[in-house]
Amino acid sequence: MKEYRIDPKLNGILPELSKADYKALEQSLLMDGFKGAPIMVWGDVIVDGHNRYEICKKHNIPYEVKSVEFASKEDAIIWMVRQQLGRRSLTSLQRIKIVEEYRPFYKKKAQKNKSLNGGNKKSESENSTTPIAKEEKIDVRAELAKDADVSTNTYSKGVEILKSGNEELINETISGQKSINKAFNELKKSADTDKSDNASDSDSELKNLKEVQRREVAQKIKKAREEYGIESPEYEEAKEEQLSVEVRINEIENTVQDAQTSATESMLIQIQKRYHDYLLEFQEDVKWLSDKAFYRDDEDVSGKTHSELQNCLEKFKGISNLMENMVIDEFGGVTIKK
């Protein structure tokens, strides 16, 4: 039979069988022969059935092969990921972890599809008054969430949990002991507590610097000037201490200002994400409704309904454009980018 090869990069996507499972598979093939789904190949590369192929070759067991076509290795990898997710019993966070590992391939495929679709297309005539269609957004997160079989919101929460570095929380969620929502809320609560503690410590230090240390160092400067003069080492030392206090005050105030800006940025990102998800859902609803026709006697009442829905959708898209142009200005407030 034709020889096929195993690509190490593609083979690494598939879960490695334990020695016991590999031995059991080998015994099954020796006793019952090759059964079940065929070995899937892309050209001469195996994309599904690596272990069965190895065992069949080793023992000269006849096997079945089926070819599948892909435009690129990225497409092959995404297909293999989907195959594994469909066969295995996994928790939501396990699926997110597997899919997230291959995010670069999803992004590369999306960019390629965008290029093939032409992106922004110019009108055929420079003088044409026909509006140029706006380039469609590539929603990689939606594709990742779809393959992980969770909502985009749950997917984002899962990624935050995986990035948190909290191994205990990650393991509890992967094992199914905790839901993604519960784990994310615990993570957020912990982060908010840390921020609150840090803010409290900063406020206390700032108050001490301004109300106590400023006064103390001013008294040291006055005493050194009166007793030793402004050319003395004692006076210079007191001035350096004063400078150190002012530098520390400035550092804390800047940190507080940065934290306030960061909180505003976080809020803005949440608003933009939530509206984006809502718009996608609304678009799907409009598409579904527009496929329906409504009649009363001989009168078509769906025309006006669909027209109003389209008008509403265009308004929502306009709001979406506004959302996309919202940025944080130099004063830490939200403004619309011109």
C-alpha positions in Angstrom: 0.0 0.0 0.0 1.0 3.6 -0.4 3.3 5.0 2.2 2.1 8.0 4.3 4.0 10.2 6.6 3.5 11.8 9.9 4.1 15.5 10.2 5.5 16.2 13.7 3.8 19.6 13.9 0.4 18.1 13.0 0.9 15.1 15.1 1.6 17.3 18.1 -2.0 18.6 18.0 -3.4 15.1 18.7 -3.6 13.9 22.3 -0.9 11.3 23.0 -2.2 7.9 24.0 -1.0 6.4 27.2 1.0 3.2 27.0 -2.0 1.2 28.2 -4.4 2.8 25.7 -1.9 2.2 22.9 -1.5 -1.4 23.9 -5.3 -1.9 24.0 -5.7 -0.3 20.6 -2.9 -2.6 19.2 -4.6 -5.7 20.7 -8.0 -4.7 19.2 -6.5 -4.3 15.7 -4.7 -7.6 16.0 -7.8 -9.5 17.1 -10.6 -7.7 15.1 -8.7 -6.1 12.2 -9.2 -2.5 11.1 -12.7 -1.2 11.9 -14.3 2.2 12.2 -13.5 5.5 10.6 -10.8 5.5 7.8 -7.4 7.0 8.3 -7.6 10.6 7.0 -4.8 11.9 4.8 -4.0 15.2 3.2 -1.9 14.4 0.2 0.6 11.9 1.8 0.3 13.4 5.3 -1.8 11.8 8.0 -4.2 14.2 9.7 -6.2 11.7 11.7 -5.4 8.1 12.7 -1.7 8.3 13.4 -1.7 5.5 16.0 -3.8 3.1 14.0 -1.6 3.7 10.9 1.6 2.9 12.9 0.1 -0.3 14.3 -1.3 -1.5 11.0 2.0 -0.9 9.3 3.9 -2.7 12.0 1.7 -5.8 11.8 0.7 -5.6 8.1 -2.9 -5.1 8.9 -5.0 -3.9 5.9 -6.4 -0.4 6.6 -8.8 2.1 4.9 -7.7 5.6 3.8 -9.7 8.6 2.9 -8.4 11.8 1.4 -9.3 15.3 2.6 -8.3 18.6 1.0 -7.1 21.8 2.7 -6.0 25.1 1.3 -3.1 25.4 3.8 -1.6 23.9 6.9 -3.5 26.4 9.1 -6.8 24.9 7.7 -5.6 21.4 8.4 -4.7 22.3 12.0 -8.0 23.9 12.6 -9.8 20.9 11.2 -7.8 18.6 13.4 -8.5 20.7 16.5 -12.3 20.5 15.7 -12.1 16.7 15.2 -10.5 16.2 18.6 -13.0 18.6 20.3 -15.9 16.7 18.8 -14.7 13.3 20.0 -13.5 14.0 23.5 -15.5 14.6 26.6 -14.1 17.9 27.8 -15.0 20.7 30.3 -15.6 24.2 28.9 -12.2 25.5 30.1 -10.4 22.5 28.6 -11.9 23.2 25.2 -11.0 26.9 25.5 -7.5 26.0 26.5 -7.1 23.7 23.4 -8.6 26.2 21.0 -6.7 29.2 22.4 -3.4 27.4 21.9 -4.1 27.6 18.1 -5.3 31.2 18.0 -2.5 32.3 15.7 -3.7 29.8 13.1 -7.3 31.1 13.3 -6.0 34.7 12.9 -3.8 33.7 9.9 -6.7 31.9 8.2 -9.0 34.9 8.9 -6.5 37.3 7.4 -6.1 35.0 4.3 -9.9 34.9 3.9 -10.1 38.6 4.2 -7.5 39.0 1.5 -9.3 36.5 -0.8 -12.6 38.4 -0.3 -10.9 41.6 -1.5 -11.1 43.7 1.6 -12.2 47.3 0.8 -13.1 47.4 -2.9 -12.9 50.6 -4.9 -15.8 51.6 -7.1 -15.3 50.9 -10.8 -15.4 54.5 -11.7 -13.6 57.4 -9.9 -16.6 59.5 -10.5 -19.1 56.9 -9.3 -21.5 57.9 -6.6 -22.0 54.3 -5.5 -20.9 54.0 -1.8 -17.9 51.9 -1.2 -18.7 48.9 1.0 -17.1 49.0 4.4 -14.6 46.3 5.0 -16.1 43.5 7.2 -14.6 42.9 10.5 -12.8 39.6 11.1 -14.2 38.2 14.4 -11.6 35.6 15.3 -12.9 35.5 18.9 -16.3 34.4 17.6 -14.7 31.6 15.6 -12.7 30.5 18.6 -15.7 30.5 20.9 -17.8 28.6 18.3 -15.2 25.8 18.2 -14.9 25.7 22.0 -18.7 25.5 22.1 -19.1 28.5 24.4 -20.4 32.1 24.1 -17.9 34.8 23.2 -18.3 36.2 26.7 -17.6 32.9 28.4 -14.6 32.4 26.1 -13.1 35.8 27.1 -13.6 34.9 30.8 -12.0 31.5 30.2 -8.9 33.2 28.7 -8.6 35.5 31.6 -8.7 32.6 34.0 -6.0 30.8 32.0 -3.8 33.9 31.9 -4.2 34.6 35.7 -1.5 32.2 36.7 -3.7 31.0 39.6 -3.0 27.3 39.2 -5.4 26.2 41.9 -8.3 28.1 40.3 -7.4 26.9 36.8 -7.3 23.3 37.9 -10.6 23.5 39.7 -12.2 25.0 36.6 -10.6 22.6 34.2 -11.8 19.7 36.3 -15.3 21.0 36.4 -15.4 21.7 40.1 -16.1 25.3 39.4 -17.9 26.9 36.5 -16.1 29.5 34.4 -18.5 32.3 35.6 -17.8 31.4 39.3 -14.1 31.2 38.8 -14.0 34.5 36.9 -16.0 36.2 39.6 -13.6 35.0 42.2 -10.7 36.2 40.1 -12.2 39.6 39.7 -13.1 39.9 43.4 -9.5 39.0 44.3 -8.1 41.6 41.8 -10.5 44.2 43.2 -9.4 43.4 46.7 -5.7 43.8 45.8 -6.4 47.1 44.1 -8.4 48.3 47.1 -5.6 47.3 49.5 -2.9 48.9 47.3 -5.0 52.1 47.0 -5.5 52.2 50.8 -1.8 51.8 51.4 -1.0 54.5 48.9 -3.5 56.9 50.4 -2.0 56.3 53.9 1.6 56.8 52.7 0.6 59.9 50.7 -1.1 61.4 53.7 1.9 60.7 55.9 4.3 62.2 53.3 2.3 65.4 52.9 1.1 66.0 56.5 4.1 64.6 58.5 7.3 64.2 56.6 7.0 67.5 54.7 6.7 69.4 58.0 9.5 67.4 59.6 11.9 67.9 56.7 11.0 71.7 56.6 11.9 71.9 60.3 15.3 70.1 59.6 16.1 72.6 56.8 15.3 75.6 59.1 17.3 74.2 61.9 20.3 73.4 59.7 20.2 76.9 58.1 20.1 78.6 61.5 22.8 76.5 63.2 25.2 75.6 60.4 24.4 77.9 57.4 23.3 77.1 53.9 26.9 76.1 52.9 27.0 73.3 55.5 26.7 69.5 54.8 23.8 69.4 57.3 21.8 71.8 55.2 22.6 69.9 52.0 21.5 66.7 53.6 18.2 68.2 54.8 17.6 69.6 51.2 18.2 66.1 49.7 15.8 64.6 52.2 13.2 67.2 51.2 13.7 66.4 47.5 13.3 62.6 48.2 9.9 63.3 49.9 8.7 65.4 47.0 9.8 62.8 44.5 7.9 60.1 46.4 4.8 62.2 46.6 4.9 62.7 42.8 5.4 59.0 42.2 2.3 58.0 44.3 0.1 60.7 42.7 1.2 59.5 39.2 0.4 55.9 40.2 -3.1 56.9 41.4 -3.7 58.8 38.2 -2.5 55.8 36.1 -4.8 53.5 38.0 -7.8 55.7 37.4 -7.0 55.8 33.7 -6.6 52.0 33.6 -10.0 51.6 35.3 -11.5 53.9 32.6 -9.8 51.9 29.8 -11.1 48.6 31.3 -14.6 50.1 31.4 -14.4 51.2 27.8 -13.2 47.8 26.6 -16.1 46.2 28.4 -18.5 48.6 26.7 -17.1 48.0 23.3 -17.0 44.2 23.7 -20.5 44.0 25.0 -21.9 46.2 22.2 -20.0 44.3 19.6 -21.5 41.0 20.9 -25.0 42.5 21.0 -24.7 43.8 17.4 -23.6 40.4 16.1 -26.6 38.8 17.8 -29.0 41.4 16.5 -27.7 41.0 13.0 -28.4 37.3 13.2 -31.9 38.0 14.5 -32.6 40.5 11.6 -31.4 38.0 9.1 -33.7 35.3 10.5 -36.7 37.6 10.6 -36.0 38.9 7.1 -36.4 35.4 5.8 -40.0 35.3 7.1 -43.0 36.6 5.2 -46.2 37.8 6.9 -49.6 38.2 5.2 -53.0 39.5 6.1 -55.6 38.5 3.4 -53.9 39.7 0.2 -51.7 42.3 1.8 -48.0 41.7 2.3 -47.2 43.1 5.7 -43.6 41.9 5.9 -42.2 44.5 3.6 -42.6 47.4 6.1 -41.4 45.2 8.9 -38.2 44.2 7.1 -37.6 47.8 6.0 -37.9 49.0 9.6 -35.6 46.3 10.8 -33.0 47.2 8.3 -33.2 50.9 9.3 -32.8 49.9 12.9 -29.8 47.7 12.0 -28.1 50.6 10.1 -28.6 52.9 13.2 -27.0 50.2 15.4 -24.1 50.0 13.0 -23.7 53.7 13.2 -23.5 53.4 17.0 -20.9 50.6 16.5 -18.7 53.0 14.5 -19.0 55.6 17.3 -18.0 52.9 19.8 -15.0 52.0 17.8 -13.7 55.6 17.8 -14.1 56.0 21.6 -10.6 56.5 23.1 -9.0 57.7 26.4 -7.7 61.3 26.1 -4.7 62.8 27.8 -6.8 63.8 30.8 -8.0 60.2 31.4 -11.5 60.8 30.0 -13.4 59.1 27.2 -13.6 61.1 23.9 -14.4 60.4 20.3 -11.4 60.1 18.0 -11.7 62.5 15.0 
